[in-house]
Amino acid sequence: MHYQLRDYQIELVQAVLQRWGRGQRRLLLQLPTGGGKTILFGAIAKELLLRGERVLILAHREELVTQAAAKVSDVTEQPAGIIKSGYPLDLSAPIQVASVQTLSRRPGLLENVGIVVIDEAHHASASSYRTILNEFDRAYLLGVTATPIRTDGTGFEDIFDEIICGPTVSDLIEAGFLCPFKLFATPQAMHTQNVRTVRGEFNLKDLLKANDIKALSGNLLSMWKRFALNKRTVIFAINVSHSEAIAARYNQAGIVTEHIDGNTPAKDRRAILERFSSGQTMVLTNCNLVSEGFDLPAIEAVQIARPTQSLALWLQQVGRALRTHPDKERAILIDHTRNWLMHGLPTQPRLWTLRGVRSPDPDLTACPHCSLTFVPSQCQRTPLGLACPHCNATIASLLPDLSESMDIEREPYELPDETTTELEEVSPAVLELASEFLHLQELLEIRDRFSRSPDWVVQNLLQSNPSLATWQNCAKELGFSDEWAIAQHQEGMELQAALSYGG
């Protein structure tokens, strides 16, 4: 198969080769899910093969190993050997695609490796990867990932020398290389108070105990029928039993659904994925398996039924549905948690660095009624939503109450009956205001936990220059007047203006 590189892929290939030529040997390349990472590092491998270099590609799952071997072999027109238990060795092939787990246990197996490529490089800090990298420390190194961030939010400056970022999700959607999407989210708040964090992620047992499972799962089946009926769908669950129970619920309703997880035997996994790829299976439920590297453009929808603190996991999950396909007009993202509120939309601007990620100031928003462009956090809130500062037209739906508490449901876990919770489409303006409300709730929780003063809350909130609606909510929580809220909002705007003038 012949692959035609896109303009941005050509530019990224050239950027990598130029930096290697300048002596920067350890590079991290960021490109959104669906941007063609495998084809891109296949093109880079082709250039190195022409120079007589031997190529080693590392991946951490069987599906990623076999997928990379097939596609890179097509791009380079060279055979690719597979190093993984259960597959025959062909060490004469100029390209070797290795399971990290297998190769880390077999030092000395390969010689004269000129380039090491790490697929899904956000896993590169694991000890198995470091063992391999230490063995090939003289080779050029290229890590490739959509999400260059560890689970705990830190980056990779201890492994790579420089990061090269490709186009954003928004860029790729605008160019037609990724699919537009609609995100629907539950108005029920996810409760994570007193839930432990282990290695940067929610403790799953604590989550199940601390949250109303009905609210977390939402009315999965009814919402799927409403928003994603007859669309090929991937569902991300909290744990294996949760995923299995969801699959059982869908099958009872006559929707062909299968469950898959990391402990599913390899032969069964291949058969399940083949049935899903062919369309025999309509819905695939999983736990920690299909969030990375599962390349099926025909996926039309994802349902998120697992809360996560990991930005990387959130972007990997929703990215499953963003690949383009002739039969897909737009992707449907259904979030039954508060991940969208915690991490933002896939199109939110993000600045990736070797130290992690940060989001810059929010984009401007244009009113669809009068075309006024403004910062969403500075517009007036009404009972019906956000009001345009110019024409006063309502431009966003009602923001859900983020402070709603949830009952605690104890194990053993059983999938609850369907609820009647409605999901709402999330707009960027609502996302911005909801993020402000969530920040306020976090400050109030810290105040209660450490006996902070009201002034501490006010000073910390002032730094983020929130909207008047957020100040009014703060006034209500602290027992202050609406006039106080208006004064604080005015002070914040004046401070922001002074800072902007000074800059």
Sequence and secondary structure as in RCSB ss.txt:
>XXXX:A:sequence
MHYQLRDYQIELVQAVLQRWGRGQRRLLLQLPTGGGKTILFGAIAKELLLRGERVLILAHREELVTQAAAKVSDV
TEQPAGIIKSGYPLDLSAPIQVASVQTLSRRPGLLENVGIVVIDEAHHASASSYRTILNEFDRAYLLGVTATPIR
TDGTGFEDIFDEIICGPTVSDLIEAGFLCPFKLFATPQAMHTQNVRTVRGEFNLKDLLKANDIKALSGNLLSMWK
RFALNKRTVIFAINVSHSEAIAARYNQAGIVTEHIDGNTPAKDRRAILERFSSGQTMVLTNCNLVSEGFDLPAIE
AVQIARPTQSLALWLQQVGRALRTHPDKERAILIDHTRNWLMHGLPTQPRLWTLRGVRSPDPDLTACPHCSLTFV
PSQCQRTPLGLACPHCNATIASLLPDLSESMDIEREPYELPDETTTELEEVSPAVLELASEFLHLQELLEIRDRF
SRSPDWVVQNLLQSNPSLATWQNCAKELGFSDEWAIAQHQEGMELQAALSYGG
>XXXX:A:secstr
      HHHHHHHHHHHHHHHTT  EEEEE  TTS HHHHHHHHHHHHHHTT EEEEEESSHHHHHHHHHHHHHH
HTS EEEESTTS   TTSSEEEEEHHHHHTSTTS   EEEEEEETGGGTTSHHHHHHHHHTTTSEEEEEES    
TTS   TTT SEEEE   HHHHHHTTSB  EEEEE SS    TT  EETTEE HHHHHHHS HHHHH SHHHHHH
HHSTTS EEEE SSHHHHHHHHHHHHHTT  EEEEETTS HHHHHHHHHHHHHTS SEEEEESSTTSS   TT  
EEEE S  S HHHHHHHHHTT B BTTBSSEEEEESSSHHHHH  TTS  EEETTEEE  S   EE TTT  EE 
GGGSEEETTEEE TTT  B S     TT       SS           EE  HHHHHHHHHHHHHHHHHHHHHHH
T  HHHHHHHHHTT   HHHHHHHHHHHT  HHHHHHHHHHHHHHHHHHHHH 
